[in-house]
Amino acid sequence: DHLADGLWASMAAVSGADAANPAPEPAGQVIEPPEFGAGWDDPAEGRKAEDAAMALQHRMDLLTAPSKTYLDNTVVPVLLQGLKALGKERPSDPVSWLAVYLLQNNPERLQVGPRRGPTA
């Protein structure tokens, strides 16, 4: 993959290492791989770290996905909920009502109270 090759080449250039001249290990220190089956020192902390890494990977995948995939996974679910609520409420200013609904029901925003639509 050309992207991965470019990334590795950039990292090697920054560290001054390449395939022929790998980066030297710190003096007197040999880095050993972990033993097979070795786990986290604290399993709860390890699970939290894995969950955070997976969430970051998912977010990066969305940012590089085609537009339709990105929108289907980020905007469309809350937009459909808002449009359904808009059809029931039928406010006098539907665009502003929908805008407020989307802001109040943004799944990326920390929610304090129950989710609901704006008052008409």
N, C-alpha and C positions, 0 to 999 in steps of 0.2 A: 504494500500500500504506500503510495507516494507521500501521503500526509504523514504517516508514521515515520517514514524514512527521513523526511524533512525535520520532524520534531526531534528525532534522535541525533541528527546531524547538528541541529542548533544546540542541543544540550551538550554534545561533545565539544563544540566550538567554545562554548562558555567555560567548560571545565578544562579545556586544553587536551582532551583525550579523544582518541579515535580507535578504530578496530585494531590498528597496528600498534598503537601506544596507549593502552588503557590507563586510566587515572591511577596514580599510585595510592596504595593504602597508607593510612597514617603510620608513622614509625612505631614499630614494636606492637602493632595492633593487627591481628588477623580477624577478619569478620567471618564468622561461621554461620551457615544457614541454621534456622531453628530445627530442632529434632522433629521427625515425623510425628504428627499427632499432638505437638505442643500447642497449647491454647493460650488464651488470654490470662494474665495474672488475676484480673478481676473480670469474670464472665459478664457481669452486668455492664461494666464500662466497655468491654469489647463489643457487646451487642449494640450499645448506643453508638459506638464508633462505626460499626458496620452499617447501621441504619442511616447514619448521617452521610456516609459515603455513597450509599445506594440512592438516597434522596438527591444528592448533588449530581450523581450520574444521570438520574432521570431528568433532572432540570437541564443538564447539558444536552441530553438527547433531544429534548423538546426544542431547545434553541437552535439546533442544527437540522431539525426535521423540516419536511416540506410545509408550506403555509397551511394547507388543509389539515394536516396532522396536528400541527401546533394549535390551530384554532379549535379543532375538535376536542383537544385535551385540556384547553385552558379557558376558552371563552364560551363555547357553545353550550355546555351544561348549565351554567348560571344564566346565560342569555335566554335559553328556552324556558327556564323557570320564571324569569322575569316577564317574558312575553305571555306566558300562561296567566300569571298574576295580573298583568296589564289588561288582558282580555276580560278578566273577572271584574276588576275595579273600574275600568273605563273612565279614567280621570280626564279633566278638561285640558290638561297639558301633558299628553302622553309621553313626549320625548323627555321632558324634565323628570317626570315620574319614573320612567325607566332608568334614567341616569342615576337617580338617587337610589333606586332599588339595587342596581348593579354595584354601586359603591357600598351600600349597607350589607350586601350579601356576597361580597368578594371573598372567595375561599382562601385567598392569600393573606387576608387581614385577620388579625387576632380578634375573635368575637368575644364580647363581654356579656351581652344579653341574647335573647332569642332573635332569630332571623325573622324578619317580616318586611312587607312592602311599605313604602312611604304613605302618609295619609294624603288623600286627594284634596 
